[in-house]
Amino acid sequence: MGNREDLLAGARRCLEEKGWARTRVRDIATAAGGVSMAAIGYHFGSREALLNAARIEAIDEWGTRIGRTVASFGETGSSPVGRYEAMWTAIIKSFQDDRTLWLATIEALLQAEHSEDLGRYLAGGQAQGRRGLAALLLCAREVEIDDAAARTLGAAQMALFTGLMTQWLTDPEQAPDASEIVTGLQALTGIVNSDT
């Protein structure tokens, strides 16, 4: 790898081990195998730009991985509720297996307040995620999903996803499991569909 790639890899390691705020230029250079600290300015312009690039790369990689996980949920012939519960089981496993990446994602949301580039990237990712989740739930291709489905079904599923992620990162012992999520949604459906 060249210096640029080494710096990206080092920055990703630092983000996972130290987080955004505690990562110094020296930490990145060391994690990159001793690449000169001046190379950060040459290749990226600043520590913040390098950390943003590393975070975006990590989020893209995670998005691809979680997309494959979610797309393969459930067994052939299982009921829609069974497939939906199996999907949540796979997502919860990802919260456990990829904890540092999920934490970095939360930190990215906070850092987007201070970086227009990162904010635009995350907003675009959310729009794509809403459409992708709607397509997954409707067993359709993303190009077949209209804006209304993305902004309702996709957005509601993303809200559940993000909320569950924060619960699992904060207190995994008390966070709901997949069957509790399904039961809770069934209760909410009863409330939403009631005439009173």
N, C-alpha and C positions, 0 to 999 in steps of 0.2 A: 504494500500500500504506500501511497505518497503521503506527504505531510498533511494535506487537506483531509484525506480519509482517516489518517491516524488521529487527527484532532477531533473529528466527528465521533470516532469510536471512544476516545478518551472522555469527551464531553458526555456521551451517553452513560459511560460507567460512573462518572461523577454525579450525574443527575440521579441515577438509581441509588447510589451509595450515600450521597450527601444532600441531595436536593438542590434546588435553584439557589437559594439565598446563601448557603454555606459553601458553594463551589467558587474557588478563587482561580485566577488565571494560572497560578503555579500548580494547582491541583490538576487542571486539565492538561498542562504540558507534561507533568509527571505521568499521568494516566495514559498519555499518548506516546509513551516510550521515550520521553526526554526531548520531544520536539521543542524547538525554541519558542519562548513565550511571544516573541515578535511575530512568529508565523501566524498567530491568531489574528493579529491586526492585518497582516498581509492577505490572508485568505478570506477572512470574514468581516473585518472592520472593527469588531469589538467582541468582548466576552459575551455580551447579551445576544448579539447576532449569531454567534457560534452555538450558544445554548439553545436558542430558538430553532436553529437548523437541526441540531441533534434531537430536540424534542419532537419536531415535526417528523423526522425520520422514524423515531420510535413509535409515534402515534400511527403513522402510515403502516408500519410493520404490524403493530397490534391490530389495526383495523382489518388488515388482510387475514390475520390469524383468527380473530374473533368472528369474522364473516364466514370463514370455513367451518368453525365450530357451530355457530348458530344455524347455518344452512343444513347441517347434517343431523339436526335434532330429531329424536323420536324414532320409533321402529316402523317399518312398512306395515300398513294395516292398522296402526294404532289410532285411537280416536283423536279428534282435534284437541280435546282437553289433555289427553295423554301426551301428545306431541308438544303442546305448549308447556306442560310441566317439565318434560324432558329438556326442553330448550332452557328453562330457568335453571335446571340442575347443572347443565353445561356452563351456563354463564356464571353461576356461583362458584363452580370449580375454577373458572378463570380468575375470579376475584381472589381466590386462595393461592393459585399457582403463579399468578402474575401480579402480586400485590405491589411490588415496587413500580411497575409500569402504571398501574391504576393510580397510585399516589402521585406519580409524575404527571399524569393526566389532570388530576385535580389541581396540582400546582400550576400547570399550564393555563388552566382557566383563570387562576388568580393573576398570573403574569400577563395575560392578554389585556388586562386593564392598562398596562404600561407599554404595550407593543402593538401598534396597528397591524403590522404584518402578521403576527401570531393571531390576533383577534380575527382578521379576515380569513386566515387559514382555518381556524376552529369553526367559524360561522359557516364556511363552505362545507366543512366536514359534517357539521350537524345537519345541514340541508340534505346532503347526500345520505347520511345515516337515517334520517326520517323516511326518505324514499325507499331505501334498502330494507328497512324494517317492515314497512307497509307491504313491500313486494314479497318478503319472506312470509309474512302472516297470511297474505292473500294467495300464496302459491302462484305468483305471477313474476314476470320479468320487470325490472325497474322501469324500462321504457314504457310499459303498459300502465304504470301508476300515475294517476293524475295528481295535480297539486292539492286537491281537496283531500284525497286519501293520505297523502304525505303529511299534510298539516293537521289531520285529525288522528287517524289510526297510528301513523308513524310517529307523530309528536307525542301521543299518549304513551306509546310503548317506550319511546326514548326517555320520557319523564320517569316511568317506572324503573327503567334500567339505571338511570343516574341516581335516583333515590335509593335503590337497593344497593348500588355500589357504595354510596356514602355510609349506609348502615353497616355493610360488611367491613369497610375500612375502619370505621369508628369502634364498633363493638361486635365482632364476629360471633361471640357467644350468645348474644341476644338477637342477632339479625334473623329474619324469617328464612325458612327454607322454601324450596320450590312449591311444595304442597300448600304451605301457608299462604304464599303469594296467590296461587290459584283460588284458594278458598276466600281470601280477602277480595279478590276481583269479582268473584261470584256474588259476594255480599254487596259490593259497590253497584254491581249491575242491578241487583234487586232494588236498591235505593234509587238509582237513576231511572229505572223503569216503572217505579211506583207512581200512582196517580195522586197520591196525597202529599 
